[in-house]
Amino acid sequence: MHVKSEPPILYLGTPVVLISTLNEDGSPNLAPMSSAFWLGWRCLLGLAAGSKTTQNIMRTGECVLNLPSVNEVTAVNCLALTTGSDPVPESKRRKGYRHEPDKFGIAGLTPAASETVGPPRVQECPIQLEAIVAATHRVGEDNAAQRGFIVCIEARIQRVHVEESILMSGAPNRIDPNKWRPLIMSFQQFYGLGAQLHASTLGQIPEAMYRSPDMALAHSA
């Protein structure tokens, strides 16, 4: 039986993303988030407008979206309750956040040079997506209590780096879902994927038919 419910959050389960950006002094910032989804070679990122990551992206117009697997969960968790902002915003201070200038260091992660953007990639993450800002969209503008606090950033992917071990055999442009085990966050808890449940009718469509026009732009980056 269904009952009416009012969960304070509706984080029903999405992949964790480590977003790397550059601070004003050129040092790297790294922040975990999970309000993201992909359409072709574009990603929509839901972020707090006042966060250091958002400020860096809006200022520089670029970032790297690093996707950790279940094997990087400890490193991701080390970044919880840390912020690149100094002083720590009051809204984050109340939740227990602290300022941390060396995000890569405390997580034990390795910065790797990107090819088309300034921020470094996270070497340990099996998938790394270099991206630039295509557009920004304000969220919650219809509600005065939320106006100006949330922004949705539309990022266009310019370069994709994939760990060979998760690619399909003989298919360098296809990620094997039986090998890729993304780290999932559901209601602020970490989970992973299980085995395939059922063959997909939609999966019979060749992936090449979804090829995005943005890939041609990426070649010129």
N, C-alpha and C positions, 0 to 999 in steps of 0.2 A: 504494500500500500504506500502510495506517495503522500507525503505531508508537506505543508508549506515550511520553508526554511530560509534563513537569512544569513548565509555565511559571510563574514566580513570580507573575505577575498574569494575569488573564483579562479585560483591557480590550479586548474584541473590536470596539469601535466604537460610540460613543454621542455625541449632540450635546453640545457645550460649553455650559455655562450660567455666566453671570456673576451671582453672587448679591450683591445689595447689602443691607446691614444697617446699623444704627446702633450706634455704640460708646457706652460709658457717658456720655461727655461730649457726645453728640449729633452727633459728626462721623460721616461715612459711611465704611463699610468696603466693599470690593469684592473678591470672590474668585472665581477660575475653578474650575470643577469639571465632571466629566462622568459621575458616577455618579447618573444621574437617569432616571426614566421616568414617563410620564403615563397616567392612567386617568381618562377624562372630564375634569372640571375639578379633578382632584387630581394632585399630583406627589409622587413618592417620592424623597427626597434621601438618598443615602448619604454620611455625613460623619464625619470624625474627631471624637470627642466632645470633645477638648481644643482644637479649632481656634477661632480668634476668631469666625469666622462662625457656628459652631454655638453658641458661648456667647451671641452676640448674639441669635440666633434664639430660643434657649430663654428668654432673659431678657425679650425684648420680645414674642415670639409672632408676629412678622411679618418679611417680607422682600420683595424683588422679584427675580423670576427673569428675567434679561435674556438673550435668545438672540441671540448674534452670528451674522452670516453669514460667508461666506468672506472678505468684504471687511474684516472687523475682526480678522483673524488677527494682524496686527502688534501691535495694541493688547492683545489677549489675551496674547500672548507676553511683553509687557512686565511683566505681573503675575506671571509664573512666578517661583518661589523668593522671593516676598515674603509677609509675614504682618503682620497687624495686632496681633499679640501682642508685648508688651514686658514682660519679656524674651522672647526667642525660645525656645520649648520645645526641650529638648535633642534630641528626636527629629527636629525640623525643622532645628536647627542643624547636625546631622551631615550632612544632605542639602544644605546650602549656603544655607538660607533666611536672609533678613535682615528686620529690622523696617522697615516702610514705612508711615508714617501717612497719606500722601496718595496713595491708590491711583488715584483719578480723574486726578490730576495727572500721575503718571508714565506713565500709559497714554494720555494725551491725550484722555480721554473727558469728556463733558459731563453733569453731573447735571441731571435734570429732575424737578420736583415730582410726586409721586404723588398720587392722588385719595383712596385709602382707607387707606393705610399711611404710616408715617413715613419709611422709607428712600427715597431718590431712585431714579428710573429711570435707565437709561443711554440718553441720547438717540440715540446712534449705532446701537444695536441695533434691528433691524427688528421684533422681537417683545419685548414687555415684559409680564410677568405679575405683578400685585400679589397677594400671598398672605398668609394667616395660618396658623398651626399648628393642625392638627386633632387630631393625635396624634403620639406618639413611640414608636418601637419599638427596643429594644436588639438589636444584632446580635452574634453570636458568644458568646452567654451560655452555650452548652454547652461552651465551651472556656476553661479558667481562664487560659490565656495571652492570650486575646483579650478576655476579659470587661471591659466598661466602656470599651473603646477606640473602638468604632464605634457610631453611632446612625443610625437611619433615621427621618427626619422626614417625616411626611405633611402636605403643605401643601395647603390649599384655596384655589383661585384666586378672587379677588374682582373683578379687573378685567383685561381684556386690551386692550393697545394694539398695533396692527399698522400698519406702514408701508403706505400705500395702494398702492405700486407692486407689492406681492406678493399683493394680493387678486385674486380672480377678477373679470373684467369683469362688472359688473352684479350682483355677489353680495358685498355688504359683510361678510357673516358667513362667508365661505369663503376660506381661504388657498389660493392656487394652487401646487401642488407643482412645477409647471414653472417658477415664478418664485422660489420660496423655496429658497435654497441655504445650509443650515445648516453651521456649522463642526463638523466631526466629529473626535473624538480616538480613535485606535486605537493601542493599545500605546504611549501617550505621544507619538504623532506626529500632526500635523495633516493632515486630508484634507477633501475636499468631495465632494458628490454629483455623479454624472454624469447623463446623460439617462435618461429612463424606459426600462426594459428590456423590459417586457411589460405588456399590459393586465391589470388585476386584476379577477378575478371578484368578490372581496369589495368592491371599489370601486364595484360597481353598487348597493350599498345606499346610499340617501340619507343624507348626513351628519346630517340633522335627526333621524333615528331614534335617534341616539346622544346626543341632548340630555340633559344631566345635571341632576338635581334641584338640584345645587349652584348652577346658574345663577340659580335663583329667589332663593337666599340672597345671591348676588352683587349682585342688583338692590337689595337693602336696605342694602348696605354704604355 
